[in-house]
Amino acid sequence: MLCAGVCAVQPAAAQEVLDTDPNTLAPSKDPKRVPNGLAQTPPMGWNSWNKFACNVNEKVIRATADAIASNGMREAGYEYVVIDDCWHGTRDANGFITEDRERFPSGLKALGDYIHGKGLKFGIYSDAGTKTCGGRPGSQGHEYQDAIQYARWGVDYLKYDWCSTGVRNAEEAYATMADALKASGRPILFSMCEWGNNRPWLWGQKMGNMWRTTGDITDKWTGKHNYSWGVASIVDMNEPLWPYAGPGHWNDPDMLEVGNGGLTDTEYRAHFSLWAMMAAPLIAGNDVATMNQATRDILLNREVIAVDQDRLGQQGRRVARDGTSEVWVKQMADGGRTLLLWNRGETLARITAEWTTLGLPADVRLKARDLWAHKDLGRMSRRYSAEVAPHGVAMVRLNP
C-alpha cells in the first residue's frame, strides 16, 4: 500500500507490532533478555566510599585486601573488594578509560591480580552519566569500551552510579551497560546505584544483580542529612520492597556503616541484623585493617550472616508494630523462621512476638537460638518475649 503522508494503522495491528517487535519494547520486556546468573545469594564484600570517599589509592586497597584475607572476613563470605569513585584517569586517544597513575602507580590490572591472589574478587565503580559523582569521566557513550577495559583488568563487580545523567532514561542506561558487560565475555556482577528514583525493582531483574532503593546511607541513626539518610530511615524505605528481592536480584539499602564511629555498638548490631533480615548485600564500609574487636564481632557474626545468605532468598519484613517496638520475620530454606525484635525507642522495652503473627500455629513447640548471644534457649510455644535495649534488637532462629 502506498500512502501520501502518514498511513493510518488499525489499533489491533498496532498492538500486535508492539507485542512482537523488540525495537518497540522497553529493555526489561525484551523476551530475549536473560539474567546473568550471578549473586544467587546477596553479595558480600567491602567498598571504599563510606570510610575513604575520594581519598582512595593503591596502598589502601592492598591493605584492605590483606586484612580481609587474614582476619576471618574472607572465610565468613566477604569476597568483593570494590574501589568506589575517584580511581579514574583520563580517556586515551581511542576513548578507553585509564586509571589515575598517581593514586594507582602499578595500574588496576596489577591491583586486580593482587586481589585475586588473596582469594578475593575485584570490584570497580563508574557512572551512567557523562561524569561520576566525584567529577571523573562517566561511561555514557563509552559503555562497551569501558566493559572491555574492565574485563582486561579482571574486574568481577561493577557499581554503576547515576550522576550527570541529565534526561537519560534509567532503564535504557542500565540495560546498555548490562549488555556491554555481557558482551565483554567476563562474568561481572552488576550493582545498579540509581538511588530508587525510577523504581528499578520494577524493571531491573534481568539487568542487574542488585539495585539501590534509596539515597546514600550516612553514619547516623535516623533522619535525612543533605543527600543521605540515617540507618533507621533507610530501613523504612527498603522494607516495603520485600516482594521484589530474590536469588540473583536484591534490594540494596546501601553499604554498611558498621565501625565508622557515628553509632553505638548496640546500634551497629541492629544495623547489621536488619540488613541480614532484609537479605541485603553485606558490603562493609569501614577501615577493616584497623577495626576494633567490637566491630570485628559484628561483621564476623556467622549466625547472622547465615540469615542474610539463606539460599531461599526471601527478604524479611515487618509483621507487627506497637509504637516504637517492632516484630520482623524471615522465612528460611530449612522451614524455620528468623525472628527479630527491634526497639526503636529511647528506653528499654519488652517486646513479644506471638507465633500466629509469624504465620505459625499457636501451639507448635519450636527450638530457639539467640544469634547474638550464640546460645540455645530451649523449646518454646505460643510466643517469644525479650527485653530489648534502646535502638537495639534481639535476633532468634526458630525451628521445629
LODOZA-772181 format. One record per residue: residue in one letter; x negated, y, z of N, C-alpha, C in turn. Coordinates in steps of 0.05 Angstrom, whole numbers, plus 5000, padded with zeros to 4 digits. Each point is the difference from the previous one (the first is absolute). Layout:
<nodes>
AXYZXYZXYZ ...
</nodes>
This chain:
<nodes>
M498349765000501750245000498250255000 L500650194982498650254999501650215014 C498750175015501450215015498850274994 A501650204998499050284999500250115028 G497750055011500050095028499849775019 V501650005022499949805020502249804996 C499349745000502049794997501349955027 A502549955001501449925024499649705005 V499549925025499749725007502349935018 Q501349784994502349915016499049945029 P501650065020499149965028499049725005 A501449794991499249735005497349944988 A499650094976497549964986497750145015 A500650255009497950155015499249855026 Q502049895014499449865024498449754995 E500649864977498549774993497050064995 V499550234988497350084995498650055027 L501450155018498850065026499449755016 D501649794996499749755016497849834989 T499250034975498249814987497350134991 D499950254996497650134990498250095023 P497749875004498250085023499250294999 N500050124976499250284998502050195013 T502449915005502150175012500349945030 L498649805010500349925028498050145018 A500850055024498050085021498049775004 P497550065006498049795003500949785019 S501350075022500849795019502149814989 K501450084979502149844988499049834977 D497650034992498949854978499849715007 P501549824986499949725008497349874997 K498250124984497449884996498150065023 R500750195017498350085022500149795023 V497749915009499949815023498150115021 P500449935025498250085021497249884996 N498050125013497349914996499349765018 G501849925018499649765016498250045024 L499150245006498250055023501750075025 A498650005023501250105025502549845008 Q499849745001502349845009500550035030 T498150105014500450105027499050295001 P500950165019499250285000496950035000 P498950184983497150044999498950095027 M497649925006498550085024497350114992 G499150205013497350114994499550265015 W498550174987499150265012499950204978 N500750255007499950234981498650235014 S498550154985498350215011501450265008 W502550054990501150275001500650095029 N501449845016501050105025497850095019 K497749884998497750075018498150204986 F499349944975497950154987500950204979 A502549984991501150184979498050034977 C499250244993498150044977497149955008 N499549965026497249965009499249714998 V500349904975499549714996497449984982 N498549795006497549954985499249715002 E497949934986499149734999499349895027 K498750165017499249915026502449925017 V502150165000502449945015501249744990 I500249964974501349764989498449755006 R497450024998498449765006500149935030 A500050205017500249955029502749885007 T502150094986502649895005500249714991 A498949944976500049724990498449835020 D497850095009498449855019501649945025 A501450205010501549975025502349794996 I501650034979502249834995499149714997 A497749964988498949734996498949885025 S499550165021498649895024501650035026 N502250155000501450055025502649855004 G500549814982502449835002502350094982 M499850244988502150104983500449834975 R497849934987500249844976501449745006 E499349865022501249755007502950035008 A500850245009502750055007501850074976 G498750044977501650054976499550264985 Y498550185013499450254987497949954977 E500850064975498349924978499350234981 Y501650204998499550224981498650235013 V497850104988498650245009500650204978 V501650215006501050184980498850285004 I498750104979499050275000502350184990 D500950185016502150184992498950244983 D501350225001499350234982497150105005 C499050144980497550155001497549834993 W500349774988497749844990499350094972 H501850154986499750044972497850204992 G498749944978498450204987501550114976 T498750054978501350114976500649774981 R501450074979500349804978497750034981 D499149774989497850024981500950094972 A498250004981500650114974502349844986 N500349755008502149834988502650005017 G500150155021502450025017500149805023 F497949845004500149815023499250145025 I501449935022499450125026497449905011 T498550175013497549935014500350065029 E498249885016499950055029498350245006 D500450125023498450225010497449885010 R497850034986497549875006498650125025 E500850245008498950115025501149845024 R502649944998501349855022499449704997 F499949904976499749724995497649954982 P497550045010497749994983499549734986 S500949785012499649744988502149944978 G502150165000502249954981502149825011 L502450024989502249845011499849714993 K498849934977499649724994498349865021 A497850135008498349885020501449995027 L501650205006501450015026502249785000 G501449964978501949784998498749735003 D497749974988498549755004499249955029 Y499350225014499349985028502449915017 I502350124994502549935014500749714995 H499849924975500649724993498149815014 G497550085002498049835013500649965030 K501750165011500849975028502549835003 G500949894977502549845001502550175001 L499850244990502250195001500750094971 K502150164998500950104974499850304999 F499850114976499250284995502550154990 G500750225013502250174992499150284994 I501650134983499450274991502650164998 Y499750264994502250185000500150174974 S502450054990500350204979502750135002 D500850144979502550165001501350004973 A502750005000501550004975500150274987 G498950205012499950274989497450074987 T499750254993497550104987497750025020 K500850045026498050025021500949835024 T498149915016500749865024500950215021 C500949915023500850195021497650155011 G497649904996497650135008498750164978 G501450034977499050164978498049874981 R499749735002498349864982501649924975 P498649894979501549934976502049785005 G502550054992502149805001500049824976 S501849814999500049804979502050054977 Q501650215003502050054979498650044973 G500949844980498850004974497549834997 H499049895022497649835000500549735014 E502549925001500749765016498449764991 Y500049944974498749764991497050015002 Q498950244996497150035004499249965030 D501650115017499449985029500349705009 A502149864990500349725007497649844991 I499150064976497649854989497650065018 Q499750255008497750075018500249865027 Y502450005011500349865026499349704998 A500949884978499449724996496949964997 R498750184986497149984998498650025027 W501150165018498950045027500749775019 G501949834992500849785018502250085020 V501650194992502250105018502249795003 D501049965024502149815006502650135009 Y500050275004502350135012499950294991 L502350104990500250294992502350135016 K499350215015502050175012500450244980 Y502550054992500650184978501950225010 D498950245003501450225013501850164981 W501250235009502050134985499750315000 C497550105002499550294999499750094971 S500550254995499650134974501349854977 T502449905005501549854980502050174984 G500550255009501850174986502849884997 V501049984975502649894995499949714991 R497849875004499749734991502049815013 N501049814985501949815011498549785015 A500849965025498549825018500049714990 E502349914991500149724990498249964976 E500050194982498249984977497150005008 A499350185019497350035008498949745013 Y501649885018499049765014500149764981 A501949994982500149784980497550024982 T499250244992497750034983497549895013 M499650085025497649905014500249705006 A502349905007500449725004499249844975 D500950104977499349864975497050024994 A498850235006497150034996498449815018 L500949975025498649825017500249714990 K502349924991500349734989498249974975 A499950204983498449994976497149995005 S499150085024497250005007498849725002 G501849805004499149735003499149925028 R500250185019499249945028502550035018 P500449805018502250035019499550245019 I501750204999499650245017502650065014 L500149985026502350065016500750304995 F502650064996500850274994501750125022 S498850205014501350145022501150274989 M502650024999501350234988500650215021 C498550225000500250205021501650244990 E502549964996501850204987501550165022 W499749925025501250135024503049965002 G501249834984502849945002501850214987 N498950204986501650214989502049904979 N499249814984501749904979500949715005 R500249935025501149745009498749774985 P497449965003498749794985500949725007 W501249965024501149745007502249914982 L501250184984502149934982498949904973 W497550074993499049934974497149894999 G498749995023497249945000499249715003 Q501949815003499349735007498349854979 K500450074975498549874979497450154993 M499650235013497750174993497949985022 G500750065025498150025021500449795021 N498049975018500249815021500850135027 M500050265000500950155024500550294991 W501950125013500750284993500450165025 R498850245001500450175023502950095001 T501149995024502850085004500350275012 T497850135008500150255014497650174993 G500050255010497650164999497849885017 D497850145002497749895014500549975030 I498849815012500049965029498050205013 T500550075025498150155015499849885028 D497850055014499449875025501550135023 K502650024997501850115021502349815003 W501550035023502149815006502550044983 T500850254996502450054985500050284988 G502050064983500350274988498550034974 K500650234987498750074974497850205006 H497749964987497750175004498950074973 N500750244990499450074972501249804981 Y498349854986501049804981499949725011 S499549975026499649745013502149965021 W500349745008502049925019498849835022 G501050035025499249845022501049714997 V498949825016500549714997503049945003 A501350105021502849935004501850104978 S499450244989501650114979499749834974 I497649904995499649844976501549735003 V500149895024501549765005502950044992 D501250225008502850064994500550024970 M498050104985500450024971499649734985 N498249835011499349754987502049775007 E501050005024501649775010502549944982 P501550214991502449934985499549874973 L497550004991499349894974499449705001 W500649875023499249725004501049814978 P502350054987500849814979498249994976 Y498350204996498450014975497249875003 A499249925024497449885003500149704996 G497749894992499849724997497349924987 P499449744998497449924989499450134974 G497750134999499050144976500850294997 H501950095018500950284998500950105027 W498550185012500450085028500550295003 N501850075019500350285008497550085016 D498950234993497550095012500550265016 P500149985027500350255016497450145006 D498049954984497450125001498149855019 M497550104999497849855014500250045030 L498649835014500050005029498350235011 E500950115022498550215015498749885025 V500349755005499049875024497050065004 G499350125023497250065007499050274992 N501750174989499150264991500250215022 G501249945023499750175024502450185006 G502050014982502250195005502249885017 L500149745004502149875015498749845023 T501749915018499149835022499849714989 D498649835015499949724992502749875000 T501850085018502849905000501350074974 E499750254991501250084975498849864976 Y497449965001498749854978500949714999 R500549885023501149724999502850004988 A501650205006502650034988499850044970 H498350184992499450054972499449744985 F498049865010499249754987502249794999 S501549985022502149805002502350074981 L500750254998502250084982499249964970 W497450054994499149954972500249704994 A499249835020500249714996502949914997 M501850115016502849934998501150084973 M499150224988501050104975498549874976 A498449795005498549874979498550204983 A498950205013498650224986497149914995 P498850114979497149964997498650105025 L498049855009498550075023497350104991 I499850264995497650134989498950185022 A497949905014498850165022498950264989 G500150215017499150264991498150145020 N498849845017498250115020497149944993 D498150095017497249934996499549735013 V500249794984499849735011497249935009 A498050164991497249955008499550095029 T501650185011499550105027502449985018 M502149844993502450005016499649875027 N501650085020499849905027501549735003 Q499849885023501149745004503150004999 A501250215010502950025000501150004971 T498650164982500850004972499649734987 R497749885006499449744989502149805008 D500950005025502049815010502750044985 I500650244993502550054985499749904971 L498050084986499749934972499449714996 L499049865020499349724998502049815014 N502350105007502049835013501249824978 R499049754999500849824979502949915002 E501150005024502849925002501850214988 V499450255003501550224988499550004969 I497549964993499449994971501549774986 A500449785014501449774989502950074994 V501250185016502750094995500150164974 D498150184996499850154975499649824976 Q498349805003499249834978501849764995 D502149985015501849774997500849964971 R499849754990500449954972502850034990 L502050015017502750064991500250284988 G498550195011499850274989502450175005 Q501649945021502350165006499250235018 Q500850244993499550245016501950005024 G498950045024501750025024501550265000 R502050015017501850245001501250045027 R501050245004501350085025502849885000 V500849865022502649885001501750115023 A498850155018501550125021498550255011 R501650205008498850245012501850105022 D498850085022501450125022498450235010 G500650244991498450245007497349974988 T497950005017497349974990498949725001 S501849815006499249715001500949864974 E498249854988500749864975499349715002 V501549844985499549714996499649954970 W497749874994499449934972499649694998 V500549904976499749714996498849964972 K498349794998498949924974500249694998 Q501349924978500349714995497349894991 M499349765010497449884994500449754983 A497949934986500149774981500649745015 D499149975025500449755015502849985012 G501850194994502749995010500350165026 G497950095012500150165024500550294994 R499850165021500350294998497750135015 T499250244991498450175017501750235009 L500050045026501650215013498250225010 L500950254995498550235010501950195015 L499250075023501550205016498350265001 W501250224991498650254998501250215017 N498450125018500850225017499050264988 R501750154987499250264989500150225020 G501049945024500350215020497550075015 E500350185020497850105016499749875027 T501849815007499849875026500349704995 L499249845020500249714999502949924995 A500449804983502749924994500249694999 R502249905011500649714997501749974975 I499149834982501449964975500749704998 T502449954992501049724998501049944971 A499149774990500949914974501749755003 E502650024992501749765001499549834976 W500149745004499649814977501950064978 T502550065006502050054979499250244983 T498750205012499150234985497849924980 L498649785006497849914982501049804980 G502649954999501149814981499849715009 L499849965027499749735011502349935018 P500749745003502149925018499250085029 A502050085015499450105027498849795018 D500749754996499149795019497549854991 V498850084978497649864991497650065019 R498449795006497750045017497550034982 L498550215005497750074982497550025016 K497849904989497450055011499150294994 A499050145020499250284997497050035005 R498750164984497150065004499550304997 D498850115019499250295000497550034983 L500350164978497850024981497850195008 W500550175019497950185010498749895025 A501549865017498849875024498849734992 H500649904976499149744991500849795021 K502650005007500949835022502749874993 D500249745004502649864997501850085024 L502550064993501950095021502049795007 G499849764989501949785006502450024982 R502149845006502449994984502150195011 M501450134983502050205008502649954984 S502250095011502549994986501550265003 R501750064981501850234999498750274995 R497750055013498950274997497050005009 Y498750224991497350065011500050295009 S498850045023499950275012497250065010 A499250254997497350085009500050305007 E498250075018499550285005497950104981 V500550214986498350094978499050295007 A497450044997498850265006500950214981 P499950255008500750224981498349994975 H501450024977498749994974498849724994 G500749805017498849744997501949804988 V499049754997501649784989499549755017 A501949825000499649725007500549844974 M498349804995500249854975499849705007 V502149854991500349725009500749834976 R498749774998500849794980502049825014 L502249944985502149835010500349764981 N499849765011500249764983501749795014 P501449834985501649795013498249815015 
</nodes>
